[in-house]
Amino acid sequence: MGDWQNFDNRAVIGRALRLRREIDDFEARWPNPTERDESIPTFSWAQLERQLVDLSATRQQADMARHLVSATRKLAPFKPPEMVLREILCMTWVLLDENFKPEPEGPAEMI
């Protein structure tokens, strides 16, 4: 196995371990309740994305919504549902914030 493959494997393992720590920390802070709560209505990832795009404060944030939903969807099966809910709420806050200005892509020019 080449050096690059070893590096790639270590990077993947490192990301998986960080995700596991995040999940463990979340579950320690908010353990699953023993009694069954009433569930919220279900919706699809496409519906979530459509609503976030529509609610976004700017066109740039609407474009960002697609990427944020995609990233959240990919990791959702590995996380507790409440952790995914928290991420959706944080995502919504960023997309509705009219004062949020993402960093421009590429190196910043010095004036």
C-alpha positions as CSV (number, residue, x, y, z in Angstrom):
1,M,0.0,0.0,0.0
2,G,1.4,3.4,-1.0
3,D,2.1,6.3,1.3
4,W,-0.9,8.2,-0.1
5,Q,-3.3,5.3,0.5
6,N,-2.1,5.2,4.2
7,F,-2.6,8.9,4.5
8,D,-6.1,8.7,3.0
9,N,-7.0,5.8,5.3
10,R,-5.8,7.7,8.3
11,A,-7.8,10.7,7.3
12,V,-11.0,8.7,6.8
13,I,-10.4,7.0,10.2
14,G,-9.8,10.3,11.8
15,R,-13.0,11.8,10.4
16,A,-15.0,8.7,11.6
17,L,-13.5,9.0,15.1
18,R,-14.4,12.7,15.3
19,L,-17.9,11.9,14.2
20,R,-18.2,9.2,16.8
21,R,-16.9,11.6,19.5
22,E,-19.5,14.2,18.4
23,I,-22.3,11.7,18.6
24,D,-21.1,10.4,22.0
25,D,-20.9,14.0,23.4
26,F,-24.3,14.8,22.0
27,E,-25.9,11.6,23.5
28,A,-24.2,12.3,26.9
29,R,-25.7,15.8,26.9
30,W,-29.2,14.8,25.7
31,P,-29.9,11.1,26.4
32,N,-32.8,9.5,24.7
33,P,-36.0,9.8,26.8
34,T,-37.3,6.6,28.1
35,E,-40.9,7.5,27.4
36,R,-42.2,7.9,23.9
37,D,-42.8,11.4,22.8
38,E,-45.3,12.5,20.2
39,S,-43.4,12.5,16.8
40,I,-43.3,15.4,14.4
41,P,-44.6,15.0,10.9
42,T,-42.2,13.4,8.5
43,F,-40.9,15.2,5.4
44,S,-38.3,14.4,2.7
45,W,-34.9,15.9,2.2
46,A,-36.1,17.4,-1.1
47,Q,-38.9,19.1,0.8
48,L,-36.5,20.4,3.4
49,E,-34.2,21.7,0.7
50,R,-37.0,23.4,-1.2
51,Q,-38.3,25.2,1.9
52,L,-34.8,26.3,3.0
53,V,-34.1,27.6,-0.5
54,D,-37.3,29.5,-0.4
55,L,-36.7,30.9,3.1
56,S,-33.1,31.9,2.5
57,A,-32.3,35.6,3.0
58,T,-30.2,36.0,-0.2
59,R,-29.6,34.2,-3.5
60,Q,-26.1,33.2,-2.2
61,Q,-27.6,31.6,0.9
62,A,-30.2,29.8,-1.2
63,D,-27.4,28.3,-3.3
64,M,-25.7,27.3,0.0
65,A,-28.8,25.5,1.2
66,R,-28.4,22.8,-1.4
67,H,-24.9,21.9,-0.2
68,L,-25.8,22.1,3.5
69,V,-28.8,19.8,3.1
70,S,-26.7,17.3,1.0
71,A,-24.0,17.2,3.6
72,T,-26.5,16.8,6.5
73,R,-28.4,14.0,4.6
74,K,-25.2,12.0,4.0
75,L,-24.3,11.8,7.7
76,A,-27.8,11.6,9.1
77,P,-28.0,7.8,9.1
78,F,-25.1,7.7,11.5
79,K,-26.4,10.3,14.0
80,P,-29.3,10.3,16.5
81,P,-32.4,12.0,15.1
82,E,-32.3,14.8,17.6
83,M,-28.7,15.6,16.5
84,V,-29.9,15.8,12.9
85,L,-32.7,18.1,14.0
86,R,-30.2,20.4,15.8
87,E,-28.1,20.6,12.6
88,I,-31.2,21.5,10.6
89,L,-32.1,24.2,13.0
90,C,-28.6,25.6,12.9
91,M,-28.6,25.5,9.1
92,T,-32.0,27.4,9.1
93,W,-30.6,30.1,11.3
94,V,-27.6,30.7,9.0
95,L,-29.8,30.7,5.9
96,L,-32.3,33.2,7.4
97,D,-29.7,35.5,8.8
98,E,-29.6,38.6,6.5
99,N,-26.3,39.7,8.0
100,F,-24.5,36.4,7.3
101,K,-21.8,36.9,4.7
102,P,-19.9,33.8,3.7
103,E,-16.2,34.2,2.9
104,P,-15.6,34.8,-0.8
105,E,-14.1,31.8,-2.6
106,G,-10.4,31.9,-3.4
107,P,-7.7,33.9,-1.7
108,A,-8.7,37.4,-0.5
109,E,-7.1,40.3,-2.4
110,M,-5.1,42.8,-0.4
111,I,-5.8,46.4,-1.1
